[in-house]
Amino acid sequence: MTARLLALPLMIAGLAMAGAAALAADASPVGVWKTPEDRGLIRIYECGPALCGRIIGSDTLNANPGLKDAANKDASLRGRPLKDLQLMSGFKGGPKTWKDGRIYRPQDGGTYKGSLELVDAGKLKLTGCAAPLLCQSQVWTRVK
């Protein structure tokens, strides 16, 4: 009887760990994420074999929905709206890390090499690099 009582907590712990592992395995960056900068909302979606992302909102866009891509280094693109602008493309890999993507930053008009790391089901670390050792990271929070 004592052996059965001891086995029960071990079985429960094992099932809980298996459930957590299954949840982690099913987690994906596809969805809507909030950035720490301007509380931007980015929709990440599958685009062919890769992941891409579009701006769907922010505090600044809420205040001025007609904002344009004014800082773009290509003058011919400065008139395009920021709302629904694709700012991420080509991220490949998974299930936890995606690499070799491109990240466009509307604040400075620059495009950077980037990577994504799914920290957990609710946190996504985005890293953009201007050069191999010149990188910045942000942690985004899942909205849905």
Buried (B, 14 or more C-beta within 10 A) or exposed (E): EEEEEEEEEEEEEEEEEEEEEEEEEEBEBEBBBBBEEBEBBBBBBEBEEBBBBBBBBBEBBEEEEEBBBEEBEEEEBEEEEBBEBBBBBBBEBEEBEBBEBBBBBBEEBBBBBBBBBBEEBEEBBBBBBBEEEEBEEBEBEBBE
